[in-house]
């Protein structure tokens, strides 16, 4: 089991899910935007999910 210090984690958790090989190849803000959209897509209420126009 691996434990991470809370001070080492980003507030939104993106740093923990981003593959280390991609860190130098993409903008972290783009990854955060993608993660926000993905999170909205998982909402229980279909009305609160983004439209296909927002996703593409």
C-alpha positions in Angstrom: 0.0 0.0 0.0 1.3 3.5 -0.9 0.6 6.5 1.2 1.0 10.0 -0.2 1.5 13.1 1.8 -1.4 15.5 1.5 1.0 18.3 0.9 2.4 16.5 -2.2 -1.1 16.2 -3.7 -2.7 18.8 -5.9 -6.1 20.0 -4.6 -7.9 18.5 -7.6 -6.1 15.2 -7.7 -5.0 15.5 -11.3 -1.3 15.0 -10.5 -2.2 11.6 -9.1 -3.9 10.3 -12.2 -1.6 11.8 -14.8 1.0 9.3 -16.1 4.5 10.6 -15.3 5.4 10.1 -19.0 2.8 12.6 -20.0 3.8 15.4 -17.6 6.3 17.0 -20.0 4.1 16.4 -23.1 0.9 18.1 -22.1 -0.3 21.2 -20.4 -1.6 20.5 -16.9 -4.5 23.0 -17.4 -5.7 21.0 -20.4 -5.7 17.9 -18.3 -7.6 19.7 -15.6 -10.2 20.9 -18.1 -10.6 17.3 -19.4 -10.9 15.9 -15.9 -13.6 18.5 -15.0 -15.6 17.5 -18.1 -15.1 13.8 -17.4 -16.3 14.3 -13.8 -19.5 16.1 -15.0 -20.2 13.2 -17.4 -20.4 10.9 -14.5 -23.1 12.9 -12.7 -26.1 10.8 -11.5 -28.6 13.2 -13.0 -28.5 13.2 -16.8 -29.7 16.9 -16.8 -26.5 17.9 -15.0 -24.2 16.1 -17.5 -22.6 18.2 -20.3 -24.2 18.1 -23.7 -22.3 16.5 -26.6 -21.5 20.0 -27.9 -19.8 20.9 -24.6 -17.7 17.7 -24.8 -16.5 17.9 -28.4 
